[in-house]
Amino acid sequence: MVMEMDVKPVRSRDLALIGYDQATWILEVVFRAGGVYRYQGVPESVYHALMTASSHGAHFQKHIKNQYAFTKVS
């Protein structure tokens, strides 16, 4: 499977990069402390809310971290 991941850097103490693939609803999060995770079944609206949140880290913790299944990529 080839994903068309749109990856963007974010200003956050915990998060470094956030990527999203519209076709598969996969959200990829790269953490500053290390680790890349892919969250499955994330609607585009949730991705947009994350990207426009005043605090990316707080929004991630509250609305994504324990809400969606994930796979650790590295």
RANOR-V170865 format. One record per backbone hydrogen bond with DSSP energy under -1.0 kcal/mol. CO is the residue of the C=O (numbers start at 1). NH is the residue of the N-H. If there is no record, write none. Layout:
CO/NH
CO/NH
This chain:
3/5
6/20
8/18
10/12
14/32
16/10
17/30
18/8
19/28
20/6
21/25
21/26
25/42
26/21
27/39
28/19
29/37
30/16
30/17
31/34
35/31
36/73
36/74
37/29
38/71
39/27
43/47
44/48
45/49
46/50
47/51
48/52
55/59
56/60
57/61
58/62
59/63
60/64
60/65
64/67
64/68
69/40
71/38
